[in-house]
Structure formats: structure tokens, C-alpha cells
Amino acid sequence: MSIALEILTYVFILILVSYVLLIGIYSVSWYKIKSWKSEAKVPITKVTIVLPVRNESENINLCLKNLSCQNYPEDLFEIIIVDDSSSDNTVNLIKHFIKNSNENRISLIEHIGNNNFGKKQAITEAIKNAKGELIITTDADCIMNQKWIASIVEYYEVYKPPMIVAPVKFYNEKGLFQNLQSFEFLSLIASGAASVQLGLPIMCNGANLAYEKKVFIKVNGFESSVNHVSGDDVFLMHKIKKVTKRKILFIKCKEAIVETKAQNSLHDFINQRKRWVSKSMAYTDLATILSALIVFILNLFLIASFILAFFISEFKFVFMIIFTSKIIIDFPILYGISSFTGNLKNMFLFLPLQFIYPFYIFVITVVGLFGKFEWKKRKYN
């Protein structure tokens, strides 16, 4: 083997060791998170549920039914819906629901915001009008059980974190494509939860996120990230991590799970992931940047070693070492999150996903950083 190839091999090994350590630490951290079970204590915290919506006519009624049926004292929570310039029948459906259900806890703000950054503006507008000391955000395509608010609030009242990252999963998945999405999505939730447990939170999901109103105000909300269409969750988390000594926590509780829908088409899926990736160029959090780089480079090297193996026999061994090591180290955390969310039926997808994921992560990263995408009938460069 030439010196150049020997150096390249050592670089491969270095990245592999970094990845194994990263995912290994995440796996240990996931299993160290203590499960939380609500004890039905009488709450004292006033809560505001913030629901930004845009073109959600297909989903809004079911979401509102779930929210209005919460097992939480009526005088302690409100729901503020902010319409982000919907072009469909969403607003009329919300008004109809409020009128017919006689819900005085639900208020609607018909928001006309910046076409590019409407969601962050919508959330900000809702928080300005919020009476609750604890803000809980979700999305209009989500459903939740009756103890959702109660479980999060009880956890908050015990530990008093500035932010609570809560679990999200897909429901009613149909076909191989949606089940693959579900499995891949759970890996993100697990990694985010593990990083929170470590005290180095790198990601969360705005579909199920709670934080103190006073902390949102203290960090000036989304002020520094308003120029990015996505990131109403992660950028805020990074800011809160910097300004408070209190630890952000993940609630490992089945009753706190929010369920959402997988994408129906490959086009919608790619657009969603491109939107998520688009914000990563603006990250300044070191733990997030390093984690993302290690995962991306490992998968890039896996592709490279696979291709090089056809031309250089030594790389067959390199590819097998990287591929086998990745399978072994990925399995525990994916099994753990699947067991927690009740998705063990999808573990049969673990091996097929290992073949697909390296190519997927490379393509999505490149097009997400440099390509255009569409979201809710808005186009972004």
C-alpha cells in the first residue's frame, strides 16, 4: 500500500473511532435517562399551548379535538393559534371549531407575516399574548393523548428546567417508504434526547417542546435566527443553553409523546429534509457542529470505501470494518428508542436502512445546503 493510501486508511479509522465513541456515548446516555410516569398531582402552573398553522385544513380539526380534550384544569391552560397566512380553508375551520365547541380557552390570531419567516413570527406573536408561564409548542398535523399537558407540567414542576425536550413519533405509517421515514426519524429523536442527557443538547423538535416564557423573553426569542426559515426549535435551544445554568431536560414519558404524520411522497420528504438541513450553515454551537460533521464524514467515507473497494483490494477490508462497526454501534440506541415508542415492529428495517442511509445523508446534506426547497406552498432559495 502506498503512503497516500496508508494515510487515507488512518483517516478512515480516526473518523470511525470518533463515530463509535459518539454513538456509543449517546447510547449509554439514552439508557441513563430515567423514565417519567405522571402521578396525577394537582398542578399549579399556567400553560399556553402555541399552535402556528399554515394550510392545515386536512389536519386542524383532529389536532384541536386532541388539545381541547386535555386532562388539565381548564383555568390553567389556554390555546393560542396563529395563522401564518394560510391560503386554504384553515382559518374558517378554526373559527367553526371554536364556535361549535364553545371553547373560550382557544384564541385565534390571524397573522400576516413575512412570507419567508412566518412561523417564527407566528410563535413570537402568540407568546406576546400568552398568559401562561410555561409555553408548549406543537404543530397542527400532530395528535396527543389526554395526559400530554399534565405529564409535561408535572415534570416541569418537579425539576424546573428552562426547556423540556419531549418525544415525537410518526403514527399510522403506511407502506415501506413511510415506515423507513419513521425509523430514521426515531434515530434523530434518540440522538437529540441523548445529547440533552449529556448536558450538550444538539437538537429538538418544535412539534413537542416546552419552555418558560421568561426565558424566551430573556434570550430575545428568535431575534438572531429570524433570517432562517427553519430552526424555531434548535436555534432557541442553543440560545437557552448559553444563558442559563439550569439544565435543559428530556422527558422520557409515553404520555408526553406527540404523534405526527410521515410524508406521503418522496418529493415532500426531500423538501422537508432540505428545510431542516438549510439552517445548519448558521449553527454556532460546537457540540452540534462536531456531531453533524462526524456523522456526515463517516457516511461519506463509507460511500468512498465502498467505491474504492472495486479498484483497490485493501479497501474491501476497510469498508467491511466501517460498515460492520456502524451496524454494531447503531443498534442499541435504535432498539432503545423503538422499544420506548412502541415501534419495535420496524426493527426489521434496521439493516436495509444501513445500506440506504449513507447515500441519503450525503445527498440531503448537499441539496439542503445549496438547493432550493418548497414548504407549505412557499418557495425558498
N, C-alpha and C positions, 0 to 999 in steps of 0.2 A: 504493500500500500504506500502511495506517495505521501510526502509530508503534508500536502494540502488536504488530501483525503483524511489523513490521520487527525489533523486539526479539526476538520469538519465533524468527524466522528466524536471527538471530545466535546465539541459544542453541542451536538445532539444529546450526548449523555448529560451534560450540565443542565440543559433545558428539561430533560426527562426527570432528573433528580429534583429540580425545582418544582415541577408539576406534581410529582409524587408527594413531596413534602406539603405542598399547598393543599391538595385534595385530601391527603391523609389527615392533616390538621383540621380541615373542615369536617371530615367525617367524625373525628373524635369530638369536635365541638358540637355537632348536631346531636349526638347521643348524650352529651352532657347537659343539654337544655332540659330542664325539668318540665314535665307535663303539668299543665294547669287545669284544674277542674273547678268550675264555679260552685260555690257553696250557698248560693241564693241569699246572700246577705242583703240587708236593706241599704241601697245606695244613697249617696248624698250629692253626687257630682252632677251638675247640669251639663248636658251634652247637646252639641249641634251637629247634626248629620249634614254634610255638604255634598250635594249631588250636581256636578256640572253636566249638562246634557247638550248634545248636538245630533240632530237627525236620528233620534232613538224611538221612533214611532212603533217599531216592532217589539221593543223591549220594555218601554217605560211603565206600562200598566202592571206587569208582573213584579218589577222592581218596587214600585210604590206599594203594592199589596204586601210584599215582604217587609218593607220598612214600617208600614202602619200597623202591622201585627206584632211588633216587638214587645216582649215581656219586660217592659221597663216603665217605671212610673211616668204617667202622661205629663205631669207637671215638671219633669226633669229633662225632657228632650224635645227638640224641635228639628224639623227637616227644612233646609233651605235649598231650593232648586234654582239653579241659574242657567238660563237658556243661552247657549253660545251661538246665537244667530242661526237657529235651525231653519232649513228650507223645506221641511216636510210638515207633518201634522203633529209633531211632538208637543208643541205649546198647547194646542187645543185639547189634546188628550190629557195633559196635566191639569188644565182648568176643569175639564169634565170630571176627572177623578176627585179633585178637591171638592167640587160642588156636590157630587153624588155621595161622597163618603162623609160629608160634614166634618172634614178634618181641619181643625183650627191650628194644628201643630205644623202644617205644611204651608210654606210661603214660596211664591214664585217670583223671581226677578227676571224680567225679560231684558236680557243683556245684549247690547250691540257693541261688540268689542273689535279689537284688531283682528283682521282675518287670519293672521299667522299665529297669534299668541293668545287666542281667545280663552283656552281652558284655564291658563294661569290667571288671567284677568277675571274669569268667572269665579274661581275659587277665592281670589282676593276680595272680590265684591261680596261674596257670601260671608266671609269671615268678618268683614267690616260691620255687617248687620247681625252677626251671631251673638246670642245671649249666653251660650254655653262656654264654660271654661275649658272643656275638652272638645276638640274638633275631631270628628271621624269622617274620613272621605271614602267614597265608593263611586262606582260607575253605574250607569243606567242599564247596562247589559248584565248586571250581577244579581244574584239571589243570595239570601242568607236565612239561617234558621231563627226562631223566635228569641233565642237567648244570645244572639250576636252582640247587641249593645251591652247587655248585662254582664257578659263574660269579660269583655274588654274593660268596662268600667271597674268591675271588681278587681281585676288585675292592676289597673291603674291606681286604685285607692290603697292597695297593699304596698306597691313598690314605688309609686310616684315618679316614673320615668318621664323625661321631657317628650319622648316619642315612643310609640309602640308600633312595631312592625308586625303585621298579622298575616296569616296564611291565605293563599289564594289557590284555587284549583279549577280545572275545567269540569263541566258536567255534560251529560247526555252526548258524549262523543260518538260519532257515527263513522265507521269505516277506518281503514288503516291510516289514512292521512291525518284525521283528527286525533286518533289515539297516539300517533307519533308526536304530534304537537303537544298533547297532554303530558307525555313522558318527558319531553325536552323542557317544557315549562316548569315541571316539578323540580328539575335539576337546578333551575335558576332560583326557585323559592328556597330550596335546601341550602344552596351556597350562600344566599343572602342571609338566611337565618343563622347559619354557622358563623358568618363573619360578624353578625351582631353579637352573638355569644362571646366571641373573642374580644369584643370591645373595639373592633375595627370594621364597622359596617360599611359595606360597599354597594349594596343595592336593596331596594324595597319596591313595593308595588302600590301605587295610589288607589287601586281598587279596594284596598283594605289597610288603611293607615290612620293612626290616631296621634294627635299631638296637642300640646297645650296652646291655647290661643295666645297667652302671654309670651310664649317662646317664639311663635310665628311672628309676632309683632317685634320682638327683641332682635330677631335676625333680619328684619325688613322683608319678610316673606320671600317672594320670587324676584326681588329687585335686580339682583346681579345676573339672573338667568332668564330674564324675560325675552331675550332675543333668540331663545331656543324653543322650538315648538314643543319638544318633549322635555321630560325631566321635572315635572311638577312634584315628583316624589323624591328622586335621588338627589337632585341639587339641594333641596330643602334639608334632607337628612344630613348631607355633608356639612351644611352651614350650622345646623343644630349641634352636630358632633364637635364643631370647633369652639362654640361659645359657651357650652355648659359642661360642668364637671360631672353632672348626673349621667348615668349610662343609659343609652338607648337600649330597649329590650325587645325581644321577640316573644310573642305569646304562643306557646305550643299547646293549643287547646282546640279540640274538634269543634266545639260550639262557636269558636271565633272564626271559623273558616268561611270565606266568601267564595261563591262559585260563579264562574263566568263561562262564556262560550268560546270554543275553538273557532278559528277562521274556516269559512266554508270552501274557499278556493285558494289555489297556490298564489294567485295574484294578490289577494287580500293578505295572505300570510306574509308574503315578501314585503309588501308595503308596511305592514305592522312592524316587522323586524327592522326594516330600514329606518323607520321613525325612531325606534328605540336606540339603534346604533348611532343615529345622526348627532345625538347630544354628546357622545363620548369624547369628541375632539375638545370639548370645553371642560373636561374633568381636570380638577387640580388636586384632588385627594390622592395621596401617594399609594395607599393600600389598594384603592380601586384601579389605578393605572397599572400597578405591578401585577395584580391578579389578572387583569384583562390581557396584558402582554404575555404573561406566562402561558395562559390558555391558548391565545391566538398562535404564538410561536410554536408551541408543542404540536398543535394540529397542522400548522404549516410544515413543520419538519416531518410529521407523519406522512403527509402527501409527498413531500420531496423524497423521503427514503423509499417510499413505495415505487416512485417513478425511477429513481436511481438503481433500485434492485434489478430492473430489467437490463441494465447496462453494466453494472459493477456488482459482481457476485457478493462482495463483502457487505453490501448494503441490504441483502436479504436478511442477514442476521440482525443488523441494526433495526430494520423495520419490524421484525418479529419481537425484538426486545421492547421497543417503544409501544407497539400495539398491545402486546400481552400485559405489560406493566400498566398501561392505561385501563385496560379492562379490569384488572385486579383492584386497582385503587379506586376506580369509579363506582364499583358495585356496592360497597357498604352504604354510602350516603344515599344512593338512589333507592336502595332497598328500604332504608330507614324512612325516607320521605313518602315512599309509596305505601308503606305499612301504615304510617300516620294518617294519610289522607284516604285510605281505603282503596288504593289503586294497584294493589299487588297483581291484579289480573293483567296489567300491562308490562309486567317484568319480562314477559317473553319477547318484548321489543328491545330489550337491553342490547343484545348482541347485534341485531340489524342496525340499530342506531349508531353503533360504534363504527360501522363502515360508512354510514352516510354523514355523520356529524363533522368530520374534518373538512370535507368539501363544502358542506353547508356553512360552517363558521367562517371559512375563507371568503366565499362568495358574498355572504351577507355583510361581512365587515367591509369589504371593498366597496360594494354598491351603496352601503349605508353611509359611508364616509364621503363618497364622491358623487353619488347618484341622486336623482330626483325621486320623490315619492308622493303619494296621494293619501290623504286621510280625511274621512268624513266629507268627501266631495270638495276638498281643498287641495290644491297642488302646491308643493314646496320644492324649492331648488336645493 
